[in-house]
Amino acid sequence: MNQTGGPLLGSYDYGEVARSILIAFAASYAALDLGGRVIAARGWVRAAWLSGSAIAMGVGIWSMNFKALLAFRLPVSVEYHWPTVLASLVTAVLASGTALSIATREKMGPAQAWAGSVIMGSGIGAAYYLGVAAMRLAATTRFAPLLVALSVVLAIVFSRLALALTFDRREESGGTTLTRVISAAVMGAAISLMHYSGMAAVSFLPAAVMPNLSHTVSISPLGGYGIVIVTFLVLGTAILTSSVDRQTQAEVIRLNEGLEQRVVERTRGLTAANQELRRLSGQLLRSQDEERRRIARDLHDDLGQDLFAATLVLGQLSRIISDERSRESLSEAQEMLRTCAEKVRTIAHLLHPPELELLGFRTALIAYVDGFRERSGIQVDVDIPTELPKLTRSVESALLKMTQECLLNTQRHSKSSKAQMRIETDSNQITLDMRDDGIGMQPAKSNMADGSQPKLGVGLAGMAERMKELGGSLEITSGSWGTSAKATLPLVLSKLESES
C-alpha cells in the first residue's frame, strides 16, 4: 500500500476512554471474584467456576480493547475485520483461563505465579494487537518496537501484582472484598496501561489505495453502546452468581457449625448420662456385694447355728428314746440337718467367702478353686504368684467374683473338663486370665474379621461394668478352641485407696 504524507493525527473521546477503563476494572473484579470460588471448589464445579471466570476476564479484556479502539478518532473511515476480532476475543478468554487455572491451584510457587502472569500479560497484549490488526482503513500501521515491548512488560508486571494480591495470601486476606477491589484495580490498570501504551506505539501512515473490506463491519455509536451494555450484563451476572454462591456457602457453614454444636452438646449429654449410668451400676454392684456379705453372714451365723443346734437336740433325743424305729427316724433327720447345714455353708461361702477377710485374697482364691474342683470334678490349673501386691477390698472382691462367675460358666455351659487361672502383676497393674477348652460362647463371633464380640450374659456384663468402674477392663474372646476372660485392673487406684 503506497504511503502519502505524514502520520494521521488522531484524538480520543474521553468519555469512551473512561468507559473502557471502567470495563477493565469490572472485568477484573468479576474474574478475580469468581477465581475465589474456583479455589474452594473441586471437580466439575471447579471447572464451571474456572470457565466462568475465564469468560468474564476474556470478555472484559476484549471489550475494553475494542472500546478503547473506538475511542480513538482518526480522520479516515475505519472498519473491522470480524474474524480477526473474534480471534482477539478467543485469545483473551483462553489466556485468562490458563492464567487463572495456574493461579487458583492449591499450592502456587513463584515459578507458577510468574508463568501465570506471563500468560495473562501476553494474552492482554495479543488481544490488543489482534484488535489493531482487525482495523481496516486507508492507512498503513507502523509500530515502535520499544514501546510495544514496554506495553507487554507492563501487562505482565501488573498481572503478577494483581494475582499476588488475590491468590498468594489466600489464607489471610484473599477472600476480603477490599483485597478483591484493590486487585481488580491493579489488573484493570494492567489492561488499560497495556492498551494505551500500545496505542502510543502505533502510528497510522495514510495510503492511496483502499484496503480490502471483505468480512468487515462498521461499528456505529449505537453499536459501541451495545458492546458496553452486553459486557456489563455478562460481568454483572458473573458477580451476582459469585455473590449468591458465597452467601449460600456461608449459610451452609453456619448451619453446619450449628449442627456440630448440637452434636457436641448431645455428645456431652450422652457422656454425662453414661457416666451417671456407670456410677449407678457401680453403686448397684457395691450394694450387691454388701447384700451378699450380709446374707452370707446371716446364713452362717444364724441359720447355720440353728441347724447345728437342731442337730444336737435330735442327738439328745435319740439317746433318750428307746424305740428302735424312732431312733432310726431321728438319725435320718440328723443326717438331713447335717446335709442342709453343709449346703447352707456352701451357699454362704459362694456368696461371700469368709476366707477373704480371715485368710487374705490369695488363700481365699485358692480355697474357692479347691472347693470348686471337688464339687464339679473339673480340673483347674492355678498359677498365682506367691507374693501379691497390696490390693483394696474392692479389687479383691471384683477378682474373686470374676473367678466365681467364670468357673460357674465353665461348669454350666462350656462342657469343658479343664480350666486355667493365671494371675500376673507388674508395677502398674494386675491381670487375671481365666480360660477353658470347651465349646465356646454361642454364637462364637469373637476375633472374626468384622470385629464383633461374643454376647455376654448378665453376670459377665456386670463384671465388665465393675472393671470399668475400677479403671480397668474385661476382655472376652471365644471360639471353637474355648473361651478366655482377661481382666486388667490398675494398681495405682489400689495404692491410693490403701493410703486413704
Summary of the structure (lengths in Angstrom):
residues: 500
radius of gyration: 47.5
end to end distance: 111.1
largest distance: 166.1
contacts: 1607
relative contact order: 0.07
helix: 68%
strand: 12%
